[in-house]
Amino acid sequence: MEEYLIYFGGAPCGSLRMERQGLYTHFSACCGARQGRLYSLVLEGERGEVPLGVPEWQDGCFVLKRTLANHAWSGIGVVQRASLYVRGTAESGSAAPEEVVEEG
């Protein structure tokens, strides 16, 4: 089993565990962030990144459990860390909330 820190805005906010079993890897994350927002958890490596999903608020922290085929994420190379982004800004790499513009 491997364990990595999860970062939000440059500061650690939780941990991600990865357990490889044959052709699959089980991911389990728990992290603290402001409740009431949607976040994306992204696994970052030396050659890129792969989104793991949207953590769910449970018992006082954000939790994500997911199983992926190894070929779905191993293209990122050596894992460096995991990052939490406010949903909608993960593609830009920004940890700031997305600005909402109302049309009318």
C-alpha positions as CSV (number, residue, x, y, z in Angstrom):
1,M,0.0,0.0,0.0
2,E,1.2,3.5,-0.9
3,E,0.2,6.7,0.8
4,Y,0.4,10.3,-0.5
5,L,-0.5,13.7,1.0
6,I,-3.4,15.6,-0.6
7,Y,-2.8,19.3,-1.2
8,F,-5.2,22.1,-1.5
9,G,-3.8,25.5,-2.3
10,G,-0.3,24.4,-1.6
11,A,-1.1,23.1,1.9
12,P,-1.6,19.5,3.0
13,C,-5.3,18.7,3.8
14,G,-5.5,14.9,3.8
15,S,-4.2,11.7,2.6
16,L,-4.7,9.2,-0.3
17,R,-4.0,5.5,-0.1
18,M,-3.4,3.4,-3.1
19,E,-3.5,-0.4,-3.0
20,R,-2.6,-2.3,-6.2
21,Q,-4.3,-5.7,-6.6
22,G,-3.5,-7.4,-9.9
23,L,-4.8,-5.3,-12.8
24,Y,-6.6,-2.8,-10.5
25,T,-5.7,-0.1,-8.0
26,H,-8.0,0.8,-5.1
27,F,-7.9,4.5,-4.1
28,S,-9.1,5.7,-0.7
29,A,-9.0,9.4,0.3
30,C,-10.0,11.5,3.3
31,C,-9.4,15.2,3.3
32,G,-10.6,18.4,5.0
33,A,-11.9,21.4,3.1
34,R,-14.8,23.8,3.4
35,Q,-18.1,22.1,3.4
36,G,-20.7,23.2,0.9
37,R,-18.4,23.2,-2.2
38,L,-17.8,20.6,-4.8
39,Y,-14.2,19.5,-5.2
40,S,-12.2,17.3,-7.7
41,L,-9.4,15.1,-6.5
42,V,-6.6,14.7,-9.1
43,L,-3.7,12.3,-9.0
44,E,-0.5,14.0,-10.3
45,G,2.6,12.3,-11.7
46,E,5.8,13.1,-13.5
47,R,4.1,12.9,-17.0
48,G,0.6,14.3,-16.3
49,E,-2.4,13.9,-14.2
50,V,-5.7,11.9,-14.0
51,P,-8.9,12.9,-12.2
52,L,-10.0,10.5,-9.5
53,G,-13.4,11.9,-9.0
54,V,-15.5,14.1,-6.7
55,P,-15.1,13.4,-3.0
56,E,-18.3,13.1,-0.9
57,W,-18.9,14.8,2.5
58,Q,-19.1,12.1,5.2
59,D,-18.7,12.3,8.9
60,G,-16.8,15.6,9.0
61,C,-14.5,15.1,6.0
62,F,-14.5,14.6,2.2
63,V,-14.1,10.9,1.3
64,L,-13.5,9.2,-2.0
65,K,-13.2,5.5,-2.7
66,R,-12.6,4.3,-6.2
67,T,-11.1,1.4,-8.1
68,L,-9.4,2.0,-11.5
69,A,-7.7,-0.3,-13.9
70,N,-4.0,0.2,-13.7
71,H,-3.8,1.2,-17.4
72,A,-6.3,4.0,-16.8
73,W,-4.0,6.0,-14.6
74,S,-0.4,4.5,-14.9
75,G,0.4,6.8,-17.9
76,I,1.1,9.6,-15.5
77,G,4.3,8.0,-14.5
78,V,5.7,8.1,-11.0
79,V,3.0,9.5,-8.6
80,Q,4.1,12.7,-7.0
81,R,1.0,13.8,-5.1
82,A,-2.7,14.3,-5.1
83,S,-4.4,17.7,-5.3
84,L,-7.9,18.9,-4.4
85,Y,-9.4,21.6,-6.5
86,V,-12.7,23.5,-6.4
87,R,-14.8,21.8,-9.0
88,G,-14.7,23.6,-12.3
89,T,-11.2,24.9,-11.8
90,A,-9.3,21.6,-11.8
91,E,-8.5,21.9,-15.5
92,S,-6.8,25.2,-15.0
93,G,-4.8,24.0,-12.0
94,S,-6.2,26.8,-9.8
95,A,-7.3,26.2,-6.3
96,A,-9.5,29.4,-6.3
97,P,-13.3,29.2,-6.6
98,E,-14.7,29.7,-10.1
99,E,-16.3,33.1,-10.7
100,V,-20.0,32.9,-11.4
101,V,-21.5,35.2,-14.0
102,E,-25.2,35.6,-14.2
103,E,-26.8,36.2,-17.5
104,G,-30.0,38.2,-17.7
